[in-house]
């Protein structure tokens, strides 16, 4: 299955929250059961490139995924990148449901804090 395309347009230094509701049918009457599913999302410099930051992912049963990008994490992002959202089922099956480019607009207010956030986050991701 090819993941859906969803570009992320980020304003550097801002906090983001996304909510994805998954359905098992086209009419959106049957929720996808996410019991036992592990969800993971990362922003990298490019597909298969260096990890820039993981995003916080939580599941609200039966079929909702919450994804968060903190202000500190978005403050450390370069101008461009790539991301995806991956589900791992108890069976071991892995399904990537969304992916896309990340485009970051530089911030103005508090932009002097970007360098310190960037160095601390990149140092943590390189371990």
N, C-alpha and C positions, 0 to 999 in steps of 0.2 A: 504494500500500500504506500503510495506517495503521500507525504505529509502535506497538509494544507499550508499555503503560503501566507505568512503574516509578518510583514515588516514591523519593527519596533522603531518609532521615532521618539528619541529620548532628549529631553532638555537636561543637560549635565547638572548634577547636584540635586535633582528633584527625586522624590519618592514616587514609585509606581506600584499599583495594585491591579492585577487582572483576575478575572473570574471566567472560567471556562466550564460550561455545562455540556456534558456528553450524553448523546442519545443513541440508542441501538437501532432506531428506525427513522426514516425520512420525515415522518409526520410529527416527530418529537413527542411521542406518547409513552415510549418505553425507555426509562433511564438505563444507561450503561451501568452495570454493577462494578464499582471500583473496589469492592472488598478484597483485601489482600494485595492490592496493586501498590507498587512503589513508583513515585513520580520524581523526575529529575529534570532540571533545566540549567543550562549554562550559556554564558556569553563568551565567545572566543574571538580572537583577532580575525579568524577566517575559519571555514570548515576544516576540521582536523588540525587547527592551529593552536597556539598557546592559549591556555585558559586565562581569561581575564577575571571573571567572577561567576560563581554559582548563584542562582536565584533561589530564594526560599520558596518551597513548594509544600502545600498541605492539601489533603483530601477531605472533603465534607461529603460523607456518604448520603445518598447512594452514588451520585454522579457529578459532583462539582469539584473542580481543581482551582485552588487559589495560588496565585503566583505573585511574589513580591520582589521588587528591586529597591533596596534601601538608597537613601540619599548619598551615603558614603560610597556605596558601590557604583552608583551612576556617576558620581563625581570623579571616579577613577577611570571611566571609559575613554578610549581613544575616539577619534572622529567616526570610525567605521568598525563594523564587526559582523558577527553572525551568531544566531541563537537557534535553539530548538527545545522542544518539550517532549520528553520520552517517558513512556510507561513500561514498567516491567511487571509481568503477571507472575503469580505463584508457580505457574508451569515453566517459567523461564523464558517465555515468549517476550520479545521486546518490540514495541510499536512506537514509532515517532509520529506524533499526531500533528504537530505544527513546527514550522521552521521559517527562517527568513533572515533578511539583512537587518543590521542595527545601524541606524544613522543618529549621530549625536550632535546636537546644536550646543556650542559653547555657552556657558552661563555668564551673567554679568555680576549679579549680587553674590557676594561671598566667593567669587572666583579665585581669590588668592589662596583659599584653603585647598584647592584642587591638587596642587603639587604634594602636599603632605598626605592627603587621602590616597592619592595615586601610589605613592611610594610604599605606604603601609599595606595597602591591599595587594599590590603586585608582589611584595615580599612574602605575604602570607600564601598567595597562590602558587609560588614557585617551589614550595616545600615538597 
